Amino acid sequence: MRKLYIHIGFHKTGSTSIQHSLKDSLNDLQLADWDFLYTHPSGNSSEVVKVESDFVNAKYSIKNKFFEILKSTSKNNVVFSAEHLCFITNPDEINKICEFAKSLFDEVHIIAFLRRQDKLARSFKEQSAKTVTYKSNPGSILMGHSPEPLPEVTIKVLEYFDFSKKIKLWIDSFGSNYVKVFDFDVVKKEGLCRFFSKVIGLPFELNEVKVNESLALNQNRYWHLFAQFGLNDKQLSDLKKIIKPNKNKVLLHKEDALSFLNVFDESNKKLSKQLAYKSNFFDNEMGDYEDGEFKVKPLDIDLLIRTLCKYQYGLNIDKVVDSIRDSAINSLNNGSNLTNAYDLLTAANKIRPQGVLIKNKKAYAEFLLGEKNGVALKTDLERLDYYMPFTSIRYKNNKVDSKKITTDKIFSFKKNTFKDVDIAKTYLKDLEEIFESIRGDVVIPVQLGDKTLTTKPKVAFVKARKIGCQKSILLKLNTNRHWKYDISGDISWESKLDSAIWRGATTGYDDKRAIFVEKYHNAYDVGFSKVVQGKELDGNYFKPYTSIAAQLKNKFIISLEGNDVATNLKWVLESNSVPIMCKPTKETWLMEGLLEPYVHYLPLDDDYSNLEELLGWAKAHDAECKSIALNGKKYMTQFKDDTKELYLQRMLVMQYLGLNK
């Protein structure tokens, strides 16, 4: 009896290791009346799958090479492994494979290893960074090359990760008794190659082989970027050598993983039923992930620009920057075109961030533009008064009973006393940094979380408060979430689309965001990309995750308050885009209460009814909108000096301690 075992993947489930081990054991296999067929020296045979793709859809079909190689052996037990077979979703193509294989063999077995979608997507996305050139293989086409650890949820991605639908196609053709499906993360604990040996009934165990190791974080980021440069193989190879691997690995955060996994929840339930599992096929374990969301780390712009100019354009970047700088300074001195001078100096500063002359001239251009547009900034003393209203420190009934950290409740914070506490780590890190140079065993009342203080007359240091509240003192807390962002991918106002966008999570202690999305998800690029806080989401309201860089291709970015303030407002103000938002009701270190309509943002009515009218006005007043975007950039300059920001916070603490003795 002749038997054929077809291993169809999936990707990043040890397929390469199995193929290498089979190839290394080929002589022993053939002596035992077994054969391993492959088309590539590595043992992989994925080239038997033809790939045709455009920007939306992809089509996969089987090549004649597959049929030719099956006919090439006379052994009674044959193994064939090609993970690209898992791309195929056309039942006619799978039937074609089935009919031909059964014409040569008495039994044909299909073997597939699956990996939970979030884990597979992260690993496969990283693998696509190793592509030779942009869109040169299916992995590159499917996963893309954005800096995020997960791909965007496109039609292709939805189709690829719908395991239930795919496995059903193979079962329909070959029969449920001949399709074996295993959870990769369970199998790898036993030893993948050894397990594969048992599944197909080899007379000996295959050796474990480890290949295709993961990239370091910096390699992953830059290699993804380099793939899009349009370089030839040698240039790309030389370029990759420049990036020396660091010790960090690509990390996926829990909220991002859950958001991606939720998209395939129904498919996974169907899969479990298809395979007759009493419980779920995949586990629900999320312990390997960090809390929070993925934040794109800033690129080394100097390295990137120099590299790109050298390899793609053959330019001496230093001479280019000098020319940009001198042209901008000339415009600045003449007063002929301040906006142009500012834009040029901003570009030069990105390329040469260490340049003192460029930085100083850019700051001067911002100052002149601010004067011209009538945008006044607070002095440092005025900011201190704003953050700590004079009346707040007069409360003497300010005893805090709790010495234990509890989110959304006031507790007593004392330096170096909460080192091993898991809750609110980002807040505590910020507080420890503020206290670093403050001597003595000082104690201050602190409230962590998103809820504002109650009406009780107690004072506390907080991240956010209701505008006008006199009982709370603002600090720059939870900086990782609210102040660490990358807008290096921003483009000029003139290059942006004349359109609006909103993406966000289902945060908020009310349903205001849901009301907005329900109202506009069909008319504009508006939708939820994450479901959090136990809320349920109508599928029509979901739209794929969109990176900051992608959002910044639009002139207008909608900013909606969530649990407290709108997280995106800070990076929108600092960009070349204009925020569209309701009059803020809460404020943070950003001093949202000082923002003015038609100066810093376009005002959205509280019931959201005037969005269409606003965008119509904006289209007819493009120059005014560009000025509003510039005003936002000017406003954000007061927060850019990290040393001064830390100093102001320490001053607030010392002021509080001094006046409450």
Secondary structure, 3 states (H helix, E strand, C coil): CCEEEEECCCCCCCHHHHHHHHHHCHHHHHHCCEEEECCCCCCCCHHHEEEEECCCCEEEEECHHHHHHHCCCCCCEEEEECHHHHHCCCHHHHHHHHHHHHHHCCEEEEEEEECCHHHHHHHHHHHHCCCCCCCCCHHHHHHCCCCCCCCCCCHHHHHHCCHHHHHHHHHHHHCHHHEEEEEHHHHCCCCHHHHHHHHHCCCCCCCCCCCCCCCEHHHHHHHHHHCCCCCCHHHHHHHHHHCCCCCCECCCEHHHHHHHHHCCHHHHHHHHHHCCCCCCCCCCCCCCCECCCCCCCCCCHHHHHHHHHHHHHCCCHHHHHHHHHHHHHHHHHHCCCHHHHHHHHHHHHHHCCCCHHHHHHHHHHHHHHHHHHCCCCCCHHHHHHHHCCHHHHHCCCCCCCCCCCCCCCEEEEECCCCCCCCCCHHHHHHHHHHHCCCCCCCEEEEECCCCCCCCCCCCEEECCEECCCCCEEECCCCHHHHCCCCCCCCCCHHHCEEEEEEEEECCCCCCHHHHHHHHHCCCCEEEEEECCCCCCCCHHHECCCCCHHHHCCEEEEECCCCCCCCCCHHHHHHCCCEEEECCCCEECCCCHHHCCECCCEEECCCCCCCHHHHHHHHHHCHHHHHHHHHHHHHHHHHHCCHHHHHHHHHHHHHHHHHHCC
